[in-house]
């Protein structure tokens, strides 16, 4: 970019053209996302501020973003965060980026747990704040939705539900379950130190430290032994891409996201088999197991789960119509 005045409109046009030439599959979306991040404007605000000039600082920030995106780096790593269900979590290189299909996994896990007396969602809180304004806090309406703390006493009589989130990565699953179900207590595990650090950061940012414990270890090894057999649910998004399919996944994923969090072995079920055995031991009678897997693996995984002794084994499809999640009961 030269030193001439760059407005939102001219910058957006230039960025779209540049990213298209670099092979970005969705250059307009990428340009909008990066320009929004650099200017602090929402994507809608960009279009009502076409004539607004960018400051030199905004241009410098955007230049760095666009350079990284032109090299194929995922948008989420560049902006450092991603929306996931009702929360926003931090992401960073070296840890798998949360994906929409994993939201389906969370939905299934929550559906298998006893329903909370007061489910909490960002939409509900926003609606109450908009309708009642300052009166909402004075009346304790918003506080009553909090998972713990002042105003949350209505939930204290609910029995605590113990959940294990194995291979937690960014912690998006553990955080979503704890955020949306006030009666849950979650133990989240991962073998990777970078994932553990990021998951703990997201737990702290969401104020869920009192109900989520993040532990480092291989699958369920980090879970205290006295809790084995006491879990109401075991949830996991383990590495599940068959090794033979790894070369077929998009370059943006293959070049930037950690293979440790993707490669599931020859048939994609290496970790699943070990995980399912542990889950069966970790769950209490009637407890639920929910696991995200590669679309080519679900039938074999279901047979394995039945062979272990799980009942009510189901295969759930994702938003694109592909088999994605296995659920079962002990």
Secondary structure by P-SEA (a helix, b strand, c coil): cccccccaaaaaaaaaaaaaaaccccaaaaaaaaaaaaccccaaaaaaaccccccaaaaaaaaaaaaaaaacccccccccccccccbbbbbccccccccaaaaaaaaaaaaacccccbbbbaaaaaaaaaacaaaaaaaccccccccccccccccccccbbbbbbcccccaaaaaaaaaacccbbbbbbbccaaaaaaaaaaaaaacccccbbbbbccccccccccccccccbbbbbccccccccccccccccccccccccccccccccaaaaaaaaaaaaaccccbbbbbbbccccaaaaaaaaaaaccccbbbbbcccccccbbbbcc
